[in-house]
Amino acid sequence: MGAIASYDFMKIKYFCKLIYSYPVFSYHERKSIYDLITSKITFSDSDARLQYNYSVYRDEINNYLLNNSKHNVLTSEIDITTNINYSDNIRLGNLLTILETTVEYTKSSKGEHSISIRHNSNIEIAIFLQDIYQALTVIIPSIYSILLGIEILKEKRIANKQSKRELEFEESLKALEIESKQIELERNKIARQKELIELQNQLTFTQHLDQETLRQNILDLDIDIEEIHHITYGNIPPDANEI
């Protein structure tokens, strides 16, 4: 606190470097330290010298506190724009829970993350991820799949209504019992195949993220994802596919 009070940015930088060198602080703890430092640093128009000194060390302080010091850990930032108004606490709370669940189910033991809200006319959500490359290749597609998959569900809902009307019309024309039996046999065959596939999936993925249910929750809440994009940086493996 003394270094912060005296605006001794060199000491602050070395303090942050010490924190970075010993990976015992979680991202949230390092972020709290970073927020404390930045909240205590204020300048007046006459503080040109202090502003310059701060600009010299600012990036290093930022990197030491906000970058994960664990080996082979990359950083990803995901920005999401929704149709949720800043006062709509129920829908916002549910969406944050869905995002938190998605990350928690798919991150590795080295993973750290934070989710923050930017208040504009519509809510913008920023997800900050730090994890190994293999985990990010699962986390990021999962988030995209759940958030953008609601459009597929909307199309399915319309298609199901149309299919139901068509089926009712077709059944009204059926007169022969043998046709009904053939349809029933086909349905049973499909149901058995579906059960077999589901059983195989359960055996293969012990910690399965129920994306379909999460998509349905977003659809039921009438949440639209107006825009989503991300960037990944760090020591990305040279043979890695694009994340």
TIROLUM-253886 format. One line per field, with one value per residue: residue in three letters; x, y, z of N, C-alpha, C, O, CB in turn; residue number from 1. Coordinates in steps of 0.05 Angstrom, whole numbers. Glycine has a CB too. Layout:
N
selum [ALA;...];
neast [X;...];
nnorth [Y;...];
nup [Z;...];
caeast [X;...];
canorth [Y;...];
caup [Z;...];
ceast [X;...];
cnorth [Y;...];
cup [Z;...];
oeast [X;...];
onorth [Y;...];
oup [Z;...];
cbeast [X;...];
cbnorth [Y;...];
cbup [Z;...];
guvex [NUM;...];
This chain:
243
selum [MET;GLY;ALA;ILE;ALA;SER;TYR;ASP;PHE;MET;LYS;ILE;LYS;TYR;PHE;CYS;LYS;LEU;ILE;TYR;SER;TYR;PRO;VAL;PHE;SER;TYR;HIS;GLU;ARG;LYS;SER;ILE;TYR;ASP;LEU;ILE;THR;SER;LYS;ILE;THR;PHE;SER;ASP;SER;ASP;ALA;ARG;LEU;GLN;TYR;ASN;TYR;SER;VAL;TYR;ARG;ASP;GLU;ILE;ASN;ASN;TYR;LEU;LEU;ASN;ASN;SER;LYS;HIS;ASN;VAL;LEU;THR;SER;GLU;ILE;ASP;ILE;THR;THR;ASN;ILE;ASN;TYR;SER;ASP;ASN;ILE;ARG;LEU;GLY;ASN;LEU;LEU;THR;ILE;LEU;GLU;THR;THR;VAL;GLU;TYR;THR;LYS;SER;SER;LYS;GLY;GLU;HIS;SER;ILE;SER;ILE;ARG;HIS;ASN;SER;ASN;ILE;GLU;ILE;ALA;ILE;PHE;LEU;GLN;ASP;ILE;TYR;GLN;ALA;LEU;THR;VAL;ILE;ILE;PRO;SER;ILE;TYR;SER;ILE;LEU;LEU;GLY;ILE;GLU;ILE;LEU;LYS;GLU;LYS;ARG;ILE;ALA;ASN;LYS;GLN;SER;LYS;ARG;GLU;LEU;GLU;PHE;GLU;GLU;SER;LEU;LYS;ALA;LEU;GLU;ILE;GLU;SER;LYS;GLN;ILE;GLU;LEU;GLU;ARG;ASN;LYS;ILE;ALA;ARG;GLN;LYS;GLU;LEU;ILE;GLU;LEU;GLN;ASN;GLN;LEU;THR;PHE;THR;GLN;HIS;LEU;ASP;GLN;GLU;THR;LEU;ARG;GLN;ASN;ILE;LEU;ASP;LEU;ASP;ILE;ASP;ILE;GLU;GLU;ILE;HIS;HIS;ILE;THR;TYR;GLY;ASN;ILE;PRO;PRO;ASP;ALA;ASN;GLU;ILE];
neast [17;41;75;37;10;51;59;99;116;154;165;114;110;149;128;82;106;128;83;65;106;100;54;6;-37;-104;-139;-180;-164;-117;-139;-169;-128;-105;-149;-151;-102;-108;-152;-132;-98;-97;-98;-85;-92;-42;-6;33;83;77;38;66;105;72;51;96;102;53;33;65;51;-3;2;29;-8;-57;-48;-45;2;14;43;40;-10;-63;-96;-163;-213;-281;-333;-399;-461;-527;-600;-618;-643;-612;-639;-665;-663;-675;-673;-620;-591;-602;-578;-524;-516;-520;-476;-434;-440;-428;-373;-351;-360;-328;-275;-205;-163;-125;-150;-176;-224;-266;-327;-357;-399;-419;-451;-495;-543;-564;-547;-478;-434;-373;-328;-272;-221;-172;-133;-109;-91;-119;-165;-190;-205;-250;-282;-294;-321;-365;-391;-406;-438;-481;-502;-513;-541;-594;-622;-627;-660;-707;-721;-730;-774;-814;-813;-830;-883;-905;-894;-926;-977;-977;-970;-1018;-1053;-1037;-1047;-1101;-1115;-1101;-1120;-1111;-1093;-1043;-1007;-1005;-981;-931;-910;-907;-870;-825;-818;-806;-758;-725;-727;-700;-650;-637;-635;-591;-550;-551;-536;-484;-460;-464;-429;-382;-373;-365;-373;-418;-438;-499;-519;-565;-607;-591;-592;-647;-665;-647;-677;-729;-728;-729;-682;-639;-580;-544;-494;-430;-363;-293;-225;-162;-100;-29;19;9;5;46;25;-29;-100;-145;-173];
nnorth [-24;24;34;43;88;126;129;98;69;33;-1;-22;-50;-90;-116;-137;-171;-208;-233;-256;-292;-332;-378;-379;-348;-339;-322;-286;-265;-239;-203;-172;-147;-118;-83;-55;-28;5;34;67;101;163;222;291;348;371;332;311;286;243;215;201;167;127;107;83;36;13;-27;-71;-81;-93;-140;-175;-183;-197;-238;-308;-347;-400;-457;-462;-438;-405;-344;-322;-278;-266;-231;-214;-192;-178;-179;-162;-118;-72;-70;-117;-163;-218;-248;-235;-256;-311;-321;-310;-352;-396;-388;-391;-444;-471;-459;-479;-534;-548;-529;-538;-565;-526;-481;-413;-362;-305;-269;-212;-153;-106;-46;-22;4;-45;-106;-121;-175;-197;-248;-274;-317;-362;-415;-481;-498;-544;-545;-496;-505;-534;-505;-454;-468;-493;-452;-419;-456;-465;-413;-394;-436;-433;-410;-452;-484;-453;-457;-512;-516;-491;-524;-573;-562;-557;-608;-639;-624;-643;-698;-711;-702;-741;-788;-789;-806;-857;-923;-976;-1028;-1052;-1014;-978;-1012;-1020;-968;-963;-1003;-981;-935;-957;-982;-937;-913;-951;-948;-896;-900;-934;-901;-859;-887;-902;-852;-836;-872;-857;-802;-780;-734;-700;-642;-614;-589;-582;-574;-526;-492;-493;-468;-416;-403;-406;-363;-322;-297;-263;-269;-219;-207;-239;-249;-267;-269;-300;-307;-312;-364;-399;-465;-484;-520;-517;-516;-463;-427];
nup [0;13;-31;-70;-49;-52;-105;-128;-181;-199;-156;-149;-196;-189;-145;-168;-205;-171;-151;-199;-208;-171;-176;-140;-131;-150;-211;-199;-150;-165;-200;-165;-136;-178;-190;-142;-143;-190;-174;-136;-161;-185;-225;-232;-277;-274;-265;-301;-301;-267;-295;-341;-319;-300;-348;-368;-338;-337;-374;-361;-308;-316;-348;-313;-271;-295;-332;-339;-303;-309;-342;-413;-419;-451;-472;-480;-504;-503;-533;-524;-549;-530;-531;-483;-435;-390;-341;-336;-296;-287;-335;-349;-306;-312;-362;-350;-313;-347;-381;-344;-326;-373;-381;-334;-339;-381;-376;-361;-308;-301;-316;-314;-305;-320;-318;-342;-343;-389;-389;-434;-482;-496;-463;-458;-454;-428;-433;-402;-413;-390;-406;-423;-491;-511;-479;-491;-543;-535;-500;-525;-576;-552;-525;-568;-596;-560;-553;-605;-625;-613;-654;-689;-659;-659;-713;-715;-682;-712;-756;-733;-720;-771;-790;-757;-772;-824;-815;-789;-830;-867;-839;-835;-885;-887;-894;-890;-845;-845;-862;-819;-782;-805;-802;-746;-734;-758;-728;-678;-691;-702;-651;-620;-644;-630;-574;-570;-590;-553;-507;-521;-524;-470;-447;-470;-459;-397;-368;-391;-424;-423;-475;-506;-470;-446;-491;-500;-454;-463;-508;-487;-453;-487;-508;-549;-586;-609;-629;-631;-617;-616;-591;-590;-557;-543;-528;-576;-601;-657;-695;-687;-697;-719;-666];
caeast [0;59;84;14;5;72;60;124;108;174;160;89;115;164;109;65;123;131;57;65;126;90;26;-12;-60;-123;-144;-198;-148;-99;-156;-175;-104;-103;-170;-143;-81;-118;-171;-118;-82;-112;-81;-96;-80;-15;10;43;106;66;24;86;117;52;49;119;100;25;30;78;33;-27;9;36;-31;-80;-41;-40;30;18;56;23;-37;-70;-117;-184;-233;-305;-352;-426;-482;-553;-623;-627;-640;-596;-656;-678;-645;-681;-661;-591;-581;-604;-557;-498;-514;-515;-448;-417;-442;-414;-345;-343;-361;-309;-248;-186;-155;-109;-166;-187;-241;-283;-349;-364;-421;-416;-478;-502;-571;-567;-525;-455;-421;-346;-317;-243;-213;-144;-133;-92;-102;-138;-190;-202;-218;-276;-298;-304;-342;-389;-406;-418;-459;-504;-514;-523;-558;-622;-634;-634;-684;-730;-728;-741;-801;-832;-815;-845;-911;-912;-893;-949;-1001;-975;-974;-1046;-1067;-1030;-1059;-1129;-1118;-1093;-1143;-1102;-1079;-1016;-991;-1001;-962;-905;-901;-901;-846;-804;-814;-792;-730;-711;-725;-679;-624;-632;-627;-564;-532;-549;-520;-456;-451;-461;-405;-358;-370;-375;-383;-430;-451;-526;-522;-592;-623;-582;-603;-676;-669;-643;-700;-753;-724;-730;-656;-627;-552;-542;-467;-411;-337;-272;-197;-144;-72;-11;38;-8;21;48;8;-56;-121;-155;-192];
canorth [0;47;40;54;115;144;127;86;49;12;-20;-35;-70;-113;-130;-152;-192;-229;-247;-271;-313;-354;-381;-388;-330;-344;-299;-268;-251;-221;-181;-154;-131;-99;-63;-39;-10;25;52;86;118;185;244;317;358;380;308;300;269;217;202;189;145;106;96;66;11;4;-52;-93;-86;-106;-167;-192;-189;-208;-261;-333;-353;-428;-464;-469;-427;-384;-325;-317;-259;-269;-209;-222;-172;-191;-162;-159;-91;-72;-73;-144;-180;-246;-259;-232;-276;-338;-323;-312;-379;-414;-384;-401;-473;-480;-457;-497;-561;-553;-519;-556;-559;-502;-459;-392;-346;-285;-260;-185;-141;-78;-35;-3;2;-73;-116;-134;-192;-203;-272;-274;-344;-370;-444;-494;-498;-565;-538;-474;-516;-544;-483;-434;-478;-499;-426;-412;-475;-460;-387;-392;-459;-426;-405;-478;-493;-438;-469;-539;-513;-485;-549;-593;-555;-564;-637;-649;-620;-661;-725;-714;-704;-767;-810;-788;-819;-885;-941;-1004;-1032;-1060;-989;-969;-1029;-1014;-943;-968;-1018;-963;-918;-973;-985;-911;-909;-969;-937;-872;-909;-944;-879;-845;-904;-900;-825;-836;-887;-843;-776;-783;-708;-689;-617;-616;-564;-580;-562;-498;-478;-491;-448;-390;-399;-401;-336;-303;-283;-262;-262;-201;-208;-253;-253;-273;-268;-317;-300;-326;-382;-419;-486;-478;-538;-515;-505;-437;-428];
caup [0;13;-58;-84;-39;-60;-134;-136;-200;-202;-134;-155;-217;-178;-128;-186;-217;-151;-152;-223;-207;-154;-184;-119;-131;-171;-228;-185;-129;-179;-211;-142;-131;-200;-186;-119;-152;-209;-161;-119;-178;-197;-233;-240;-302;-270;-258;-326;-296;-257;-317;-358;-304;-299;-375;-373;-323;-337;-389;-346;-285;-327;-356;-290;-255;-310;-348;-324;-303;-311;-367;-437;-416;-470;-464;-499;-496;-519;-529;-532;-548;-528;-532;-456;-424;-365;-318;-337;-279;-288;-360;-347;-286;-324;-383;-336;-302;-370;-390;-322;-327;-397;-377;-312;-348;-403;-372;-349;-280;-302;-327;-298;-322;-307;-335;-333;-357;-398;-391;-455;-486;-492;-446;-470;-435;-436;-420;-403;-408;-391;-404;-443;-518;-515;-466;-505;-567;-527;-486;-544;-593;-536;-520;-594;-602;-542;-557;-633;-631;-608;-680;-699;-644;-669;-739;-709;-670;-735;-773;-718;-723;-798;-793;-742;-789;-847;-806;-784;-856;-879;-824;-842;-911;-885;-890;-886;-819;-849;-864;-792;-769;-816;-790;-718;-733;-765;-705;-658;-700;-697;-622;-611;-653;-614;-548;-572;-594;-527;-489;-529;-515;-441;-440;-481;-445;-370;-359;-415;-421;-436;-491;-516;-449;-443;-514;-496;-434;-476;-525;-470;-441;-509;-509;-576;-587;-632;-639;-614;-630;-596;-599;-573;-561;-525;-541;-589;-614;-686;-711;-677;-714;-710;-644];
ceast [17;68;61;9;26;76;88;119;128;170;135;94;129;147;91;81;126;106;56;83;118;61;8;-37;-78;-126;-160;-183;-129;-115;-164;-152;-101;-124;-163;-122;-92;-138;-157;-101;-99;-93;-97;-82;-51;4;22;66;96;52;44;98;98;50;73;115;72;22;42;61;9;-21;15;12;-54;-74;-35;-11;35;28;35;-5;-41;-92;-137;-204;-257;-324;-379;-446;-509;-575;-634;-623;-626;-612;-669;-661;-650;-668;-630;-579;-581;-582;-530;-494;-508;-486;-429;-417;-426;-384;-336;-342;-339;-280;-231;-179;-137;-125;-175;-204;-256;-304;-358;-385;-414;-444;-480;-533;-580;-542;-503;-441;-393;-337;-287;-234;-183;-142;-113;-106;-124;-165;-205;-216;-244;-294;-311;-325;-368;-405;-420;-442;-485;-518;-527;-542;-587;-636;-643;-659;-709;-740;-741;-770;-821;-836;-831;-875;-921;-914;-917;-974;-1001;-980;-1004;-1062;-1062;-1045;-1089;-1135;-1112;-1117;-1135;-1087;-1050;-997;-985;-980;-934;-893;-892;-874;-822;-797;-799;-763;-714;-707;-702;-651;-617;-622;-598;-543;-529;-533;-491;-444;-446;-435;-380;-353;-382;-385;-394;-444;-477;-531;-551;-610;-616;-593;-633;-682;-667;-667;-725;-752;-726;-705;-645;-597;-547;-515;-449;-385;-316;-244;-181;-115;-55;7;22;10;22;31;-21;-76;-131;-176;-213];
cnorth [25;54;52;83;135;144;117;63;26;-9;-36;-57;-94;-130;-148;-176;-215;-246;-266;-296;-337;-358;-393;-370;-337;-319;-278;-252;-231;-197;-162;-136;-109;-76;-45;-18;12;44;73;106;138;208;269;326;365;356;295;281;242;202;188;165;121;92;77;38;-2;-24;-76;-101;-102;-136;-186;-201;-203;-231;-285;-341;-383;-435;-472;-459;-404;-366;-321;-297;-262;-246;-217;-198;-185;-170;-156;-130;-93;-76;-101;-164;-209;-259;-257;-252;-304;-341;-326;-340;-399;-412;-396;-432;-484;-480;-477;-526;-568;-544;-541;-548;-534;-477;-439;-375;-325;-276;-232;-174;-112;-67;-14;-4;-27;-84;-129;-150;-199;-227;-272;-302;-347;-400;-455;-495;-519;-559;-516;-484;-529;-522;-465;-444;-485;-474;-418;-430;-470;-434;-384;-415;-454;-420;-431;-489;-479;-451;-497;-536;-507;-510;-570;-588;-563;-594;-650;-647;-640;-690;-730;-718;-731;-789;-811;-803;-849;-903;-969;-1007;-1039;-1036;-978;-985;-1025;-989;-947;-983;-1000;-944;-933;-977;-960;-907;-926;-959;-913;-880;-919;-922;-864;-861;-902;-873;-824;-851;-872;-817;-778;-757;-693;-663;-618;-591;-560;-566;-532;-481;-473;-470;-420;-383;-392;-373;-314;-285;-285;-254;-245;-202;-223;-255;-257;-270;-286;-310;-313;-344;-405;-439;-481;-495;-537;-506;-479;-441;-407];
cup [0;-14;-74;-76;-49;-91;-143;-155;-204;-180;-139;-176;-206;-159;-145;-199;-197;-150;-176;-222;-190;-159;-163;-117;-155;-188;-213;-163;-143;-191;-189;-136;-153;-197;-163;-128;-170;-195;-144;-135;-192;-203;-238;-265;-299;-264;-283;-321;-285;-278;-335;-344;-303;-326;-381;-361;-326;-350;-374;-322;-294;-334;-333;-274;-270;-328;-330;-326;-306;-340;-388;-434;-436;-459;-487;-487;-515;-512;-540;-529;-549;-532;-504;-447;-397;-340;-316;-322;-282;-312;-359;-329;-297;-346;-371;-324;-324;-379;-369;-322;-350;-393;-355;-321;-368;-398;-359;-321;-279;-309;-306;-316;-306;-328;-325;-352;-364;-403;-413;-458;-485;-477;-464;-448;-446;-419;-424;-394;-408;-386;-425;-470;-521;-502;-481;-531;-561;-516;-507;-563;-577;-531;-546;-600;-586;-549;-585;-640;-626;-634;-693;-685;-653;-696;-734;-699;-692;-751;-759;-721;-750;-801;-779;-759;-812;-839;-801;-810;-869;-865;-829;-868;-910;-879;-883;-860;-823;-851;-837;-777;-779;-805;-761;-716;-739;-742;-683;-665;-695;-667;-611;-619;-637;-586;-548;-574;-567;-507;-495;-520;-485;-433;-449;-466;-417;-359;-383;-408;-437;-452;-500;-496;-445;-467;-510;-475;-445;-493;-509;-458;-462;-510;-537;-573;-613;-645;-620;-630;-608;-608;-579;-578;-539;-541;-553;-604;-644;-704;-703;-698;-702;-688;-648];
oeast [9;69;66;5;20;94;99;117;121;172;133;83;122;150;86;70;127;107;47;77;127;44;-4;-56;-69;-118;-154;-188;-126;-105;-165;-156;-95;-117;-168;-124;-86;-141;-169;-90;-114;-74;-120;-63;-36;28;21;68;106;54;39;102;106;48;70;124;68;9;30;57;0;-36;7;10;-68;-92;-23;-1;58;21;15;-23;-24;-104;-130;-210;-254;-330;-381;-446;-514;-570;-656;-601;-628;-602;-683;-646;-631;-654;-616;-559;-562;-570;-513;-472;-492;-473;-409;-396;-412;-370;-315;-325;-332;-263;-241;-189;-135;-115;-181;-199;-258;-299;-366;-389;-405;-459;-468;-547;-601;-520;-509;-436;-390;-338;-277;-239;-169;-150;-103;-131;-145;-186;-229;-236;-260;-317;-335;-346;-390;-430;-443;-463;-507;-542;-548;-556;-604;-660;-664;-677;-731;-764;-760;-787;-843;-858;-846;-891;-943;-932;-928;-990;-1021;-993;-1014;-1081;-1080;-1054;-1101;-1158;-1117;-1132;-1150;-1069;-1034;-974;-963;-964;-915;-869;-872;-858;-800;-774;-781;-745;-691;-686;-687;-632;-593;-603;-583;-522;-506;-518;-474;-421;-427;-422;-359;-329;-406;-403;-381;-460;-477;-546;-560;-627;-634;-601;-643;-701;-682;-676;-740;-773;-724;-707;-642;-591;-546;-512;-452;-385;-321;-241;-187;-107;-65;10;22;29;2;23;-37;-69;-126;-194;-232];
onorth [46;78;69;101;158;157;127;40;4;-33;-60;-79;-117;-154;-171;-197;-238;-270;-289;-317;-359;-344;-414;-377;-341;-297;-254;-228;-209;-174;-138;-113;-86;-53;-21;5;36;67;95;125;131;213;268;313;365;361;271;260;221;177;165;144;98;67;58;18;-25;-41;-97;-124;-121;-154;-209;-223;-219;-243;-282;-343;-392;-421;-485;-470;-386;-373;-318;-298;-260;-241;-226;-186;-202;-146;-145;-119;-113;-85;-106;-180;-225;-279;-276;-264;-319;-363;-341;-351;-418;-433;-409;-444;-504;-499;-490;-542;-592;-551;-561;-528;-521;-455;-446;-374;-326;-277;-230;-184;-97;-77;7;-12;-33;-73;-145;-139;-205;-227;-271;-310;-335;-410;-440;-493;-513;-566;-517;-472;-536;-521;-460;-432;-482;-475;-410;-421;-472;-433;-373;-413;-470;-425;-433;-501;-491;-454;-504;-552;-518;-517;-585;-606;-574;-604;-670;-666;-651;-705;-752;-733;-744;-808;-833;-811;-864;-897;-984;-991;-1033;-1037;-969;-975;-1025;-987;-936;-977;-1002;-938;-922;-977;-962;-897;-917;-960;-909;-868;-914;-923;-856;-849;-901;-871;-811;-843;-875;-811;-776;-756;-675;-661;-621;-573;-537;-549;-516;-458;-451;-455;-402;-360;-374;-361;-290;-260;-307;-235;-256;-198;-221;-263;-251;-269;-285;-306;-324;-341;-428;-431;-474;-487;-554;-489;-472;-458;-405];
oup [-11;-21;-91;-92;-53;-101;-163;-146;-211;-186;-134;-174;-213;-157;-139;-203;-205;-147;-174;-232;-194;-148;-166;-103;-177;-180;-215;-159;-133;-191;-194;-130;-147;-201;-165;-121;-166;-203;-139;-124;-211;-188;-247;-274;-319;-259;-285;-335;-294;-279;-344;-357;-306;-327;-396;-373;-317;-339;-373;-316;-281;-327;-332;-264;-258;-339;-309;-348;-305;-359;-383;-447;-437;-439;-510;-463;-539;-489;-563;-507;-566;-536;-501;-450;-383;-320;-297;-334;-279;-310;-368;-335;-293;-347;-380;-325;-320;-384;-376;-319;-348;-400;-359;-312;-370;-413;-348;-310;-257;-308;-283;-340;-281;-352;-302;-374;-348;-420;-413;-440;-474;-479;-481;-427;-469;-395;-447;-372;-425;-364;-442;-471;-533;-513;-484;-539;-579;-523;-507;-565;-588;-533;-545;-609;-596;-550;-588;-660;-636;-636;-706;-698;-655;-700;-748;-705;-692;-760;-773;-723;-753;-814;-789;-760;-820;-853;-808;-812;-880;-878;-828;-873;-928;-860;-871;-854;-806;-843;-831;-762;-763;-799;-752;-698;-727;-736;-671;-648;-685;-659;-593;-604;-630;-576;-529;-562;-560;-492;-477;-511;-476;-413;-436;-460;-414;-342;-394;-390;-461;-443;-502;-502;-441;-462;-515;-478;-439;-493;-516;-453;-455;-513;-548;-558;-635;-669;-595;-653;-585;-633;-555;-601;-519;-566;-543;-617;-656;-725;-711;-715;-679;-691;-632];
cbeast [-19;82;94;-12;5;98;54;141;102;202;159;68;132;189;92;54;150;136;33;73;152;96;25;3;-51;-150;-158;-222;-131;-84;-181;-183;-79;-108;-197;-132;-59;-132;-190;-100;-65;-136;-65;-93;-96;-14;-6;53;124;47;7;108;124;25;48;144;107;7;42;106;25;-37;33;55;-42;-93;-17;-59;43;-8;75;23;-42;-78;-105;-199;-222;-319;-341;-436;-479;-556;-645;-613;-668;-580;-677;-682;-649;-712;-672;-584;-598;-631;-559;-496;-540;-534;-442;-427;-472;-421;-337;-362;-388;-319;-249;-160;-140;-86;-190;-164;-262;-266;-373;-339;-448;-398;-486;-487;-579;-571;-536;-436;-437;-327;-330;-230;-226;-127;-161;-83;-80;-128;-184;-182;-199;-272;-280;-281;-333;-380;-386;-398;-449;-495;-494;-500;-549;-625;-615;-611;-680;-723;-704;-723;-801;-821;-786;-837;-916;-893;-867;-952;-1003;-947;-958;-1057;-1057;-1000;-1055;-1140;-1100;-1071;-1161;-1086;-1093;-1014;-1005;-1027;-970;-907;-923;-923;-847;-811;-841;-806;-730;-727;-751;-683;-626;-657;-646;-562;-543;-578;-530;-453;-471;-485;-406;-362;-383;-353;-359;-450;-433;-548;-504;-604;-620;-552;-598;-688;-649;-617;-705;-755;-698;-755;-636;-641;-533;-549;-456;-421;-329;-276;-186;-149;-69;-26;58;-27;11;77;18;-57;-144;-166;-178];
cbnorth [0;41;14;38;115;136;155;77;62;24;-5;-15;-57;-104;-110;-134;-181;-216;-228;-254;-302;-347;-399;-387;-300;-354;-307;-283;-272;-235;-193;-171;-148;-114;-77;-56;-26;11;36;71;101;195;237;339;381;399;288;323;282;223;222;210;153;117;118;79;15;24;-50;-85;-59;-91;-167;-177;-164;-186;-255;-355;-343;-443;-488;-498;-418;-396;-298;-343;-230;-297;-183;-246;-151;-205;-174;-179;-78;-46;-52;-153;-172;-251;-245;-203;-275;-342;-298;-291;-386;-408;-355;-391;-481;-462;-428;-494;-567;-540;-495;-558;-582;-505;-470;-374;-363;-260;-280;-167;-142;-76;-22;-10;14;-88;-137;-113;-218;-179;-298;-252;-363;-354;-455;-522;-503;-591;-529;-453;-536;-566;-467;-422;-503;-511;-404;-413;-504;-461;-365;-390;-483;-403;-390;-498;-488;-409;-472;-553;-489;-462;-559;-593;-525;-552;-648;-635;-591;-659;-730;-690;-682;-772;-806;-760;-806;-889;-941;-1013;-1055;-1076;-968;-968;-1058;-1013;-922;-984;-1040;-946;-908;-1000;-993;-888;-915;-998;-930;-855;-930;-963;-859;-840;-933;-903;-804;-849;-914;-837;-753;-794;-692;-709;-593;-622;-566;-607;-577;-496;-493;-518;-451;-389;-424;-422;-335;-285;-294;-243;-287;-173;-179;-281;-228;-301;-239;-347;-269;-341;-393;-405;-514;-481;-566;-497;-526;-421;-425];
cbup [24;31;-71;-80;-9;-47;-147;-110;-226;-200;-107;-165;-240;-163;-112;-208;-225;-123;-152;-247;-197;-124;-208;-92;-133;-160;-254;-172;-113;-202;-224;-118;-130;-227;-181;-96;-168;-232;-143;-100;-198;-180;-258;-217;-312;-246;-242;-344;-275;-233;-333;-365;-276;-290;-396;-360;-294;-351;-417;-338;-271;-352;-375;-272;-242;-326;-366;-334;-278;-305;-363;-441;-387;-498;-456;-507;-496;-513;-542;-515;-571;-501;-549;-437;-421;-363;-318;-367;-250;-288;-385;-338;-261;-336;-401;-314;-288;-394;-394;-294;-330;-421;-368;-289;-361;-428;-353;-366;-268;-322;-340;-284;-337;-297;-336;-333;-341;-424;-364;-482;-514;-519;-426;-484;-430;-431;-431;-385;-428;-369;-407;-434;-538;-503;-437;-512;-581;-505;-467;-560;-607;-509;-511;-617;-597;-513;-553;-652;-615;-589;-699;-696;-614;-674;-757;-689;-650;-752;-778;-689;-718;-818;-781;-716;-799;-859;-780;-768;-875;-878;-794;-843;-931;-863;-914;-909;-804;-875;-881;-776;-773;-847;-792;-705;-753;-790;-694;-654;-729;-710;-608;-621;-683;-613;-537;-596;-615;-516;-490;-559;-524;-427;-454;-510;-462;-352;-345;-427;-431;-415;-516;-524;-423;-442;-540;-487;-411;-492;-542;-448;-426;-507;-488;-595;-587;-624;-644;-605;-648;-584;-600;-579;-559;-503;-520;-610;-609;-694;-709;-653;-716;-733;-616];
guvex [1;2;3;4;5;6;7;8;9;10;11;12;13;14;15;16;17;18;19;20;21;22;23;24;25;26;27;28;29;30;31;32;33;34;35;36;37;38;39;40;41;42;43;44;45;46;47;48;49;50;51;52;53;54;55;56;57;58;59;60;61;62;63;64;65;66;67;68;69;70;71;72;73;74;75;76;77;78;79;80;81;82;83;84;85;86;87;88;89;90;91;92;93;94;95;96;97;98;99;100;101;102;103;104;105;106;107;108;109;110;111;112;113;114;115;116;117;118;119;120;121;122;123;124;125;126;127;128;129;130;131;132;133;134;135;136;137;138;139;140;141;142;143;144;145;146;147;148;149;150;151;152;153;154;155;156;157;158;159;160;161;162;163;164;165;166;167;168;169;170;171;172;173;174;175;176;177;178;179;180;181;182;183;184;185;186;187;188;189;190;191;192;193;194;195;196;197;198;199;200;201;202;203;204;205;206;207;208;209;210;211;212;213;214;215;216;217;218;219;220;221;222;223;224;225;226;227;228;229;230;231;232;233;234;235;236;237;238;239;240;241;242;243];
